[in-house]
Amino acid sequence: MKRLIYEVTEAVRIAFAQIRAHKLRSMLTALGVIIGIMAVTLMGTAIKGMDISFKQSLAMLGDDVLHVQKWPWADVDDWWNYVNRPQLQPEDAVTLNRIIAATPNSELQVAIPVVSRTDTVKNGDKQVNGVFTQGTNSDFAQVMSADFESGRFFTAAEATGGRPVCVLGYDVAHALFPEGDAENKIVTIHNHPFRVLGVIARQGSFLGLFSFDNQAIVPLDAYRKYISSAHRGTELQVKVKDKTRVALASDELEGAMRRVRAQLPGDRDNFSINQQEAFKAQLDPVEKGIAIAGFFITGLALFVGAIGIMNITFVSVKERTKEIGTRKALGARRRTILLQFLIEAAAVSLAGGLVGLGITSGLAVLVGLAAPQLPIEFSPGLMLIGLAVSVGTGLAAGFFPALGASRLDPVVALRYE
């Protein structure tokens, strides 16, 4: 054991002496590993960021909320069946709530009607186009996953009275009121004045496709009176009592909705119950495909780096053939020679890995400063993986040259010119 420790220590000393003696060659050899480790860690950081963004986006939808809508959150195979479904009505929520109240030990808590459309919100000469405008009741506050930056949500009295009040998303409020004093100010939605009761704190976007900060929420009766009486964008958001029993709640909701829609046994559902899992089922294969493609590309980069290390290790063996012969003639074991060149290859690769990790961490910091909304996470686990990959690349690339060096005949090696 002591001999092995001595051999490893001596091999490390020789390896770093060779790296110092051939700085430029070692640096050029490590360049392929640097690029490969950068690719691996950047890809890992990007995939981790995608996963965080995906989970944050799903959290905004609420993992204890079921969405009853005309269309499913998935590809459909019978388009005409879905397009001919009757529209949901806000009054369906009233009927559904009566069924929920009459159901013993119901898994459902409350059904909330939501109608929506895009509209323009103005304040004097300032305006924001394409604002996602929703009409709902005061129970909507129960399914909101965001906090308020200022103000409050409208009350049941304000909702049932159809008062022209509203709650604005962060981006809308700060675009119309750059000074940040939107509360109790007047904005115009669909050419009608609404008083701002509150501003929702910044939430971000859903998978980069839809911004939760670009919205306005008004009482349902005010929406019908001043904005639109059409129900094309109607959905029912149903809060579940226990989010660990969403599957049971979904089954109960399906039966209740069939009663609401007066469907007969054997009739095909004319509504869809959507939840987070629908998005997850669609996006998981995409995320896995990106990961496979990304790691294939990074694998090619590491392969190029490994070829460089293998080539330079063969060159090093050729240059030091006489030295190998002398050491073996003096009693050096094959294991000693093998360790010497393996550790030298691994050291070059490790140095490249450390440089690559340093560059990647610097880029991650710069991206985080330039775009704080992007979920960049350069974790310690990813750094350990990068180091392990770099050392593994060096060992794999240096094995055959080191094995060849360890098998040299000392007589032949001493006569090598």
Secondary structure, DSSP 8 states (H G I E B T S, - for coil): -HHHHHHHHHHHHHHHHHHHHTHHHHHHHHHHHHHHHHHHHHHHHHHHHHHHHHHHHHHHH-TTEEEEESS-SS--S-HHHHHTS----THHHHHHHHHHHHSTT-SEEEEEEEEEEEEEEEETTEEEEEEEEEEE-GGGGGT----EEEE----HHHHHTT-SEEEE-HHHHHHH-TTS--TT-EEEETTEEEEEEEEE----EETTTEETTSEEEEEHHHIIIII----TT-EEEEEES-GGGHHHHHHHHHHHHHHHTT--TT---SSEEE-HHHHHHHHHHHHHHHHHHHHHHHHHHHHHHHHHHHHHHHHHHHHTHHHHHHHHHTT--HHHHHHHHHHHHHHHHHHHHHHHHHHHHHHHHHHHHH-TTS-----HHHHHHHHHHHHHHHHHHHHHHHHHHHT--HHHHHT--
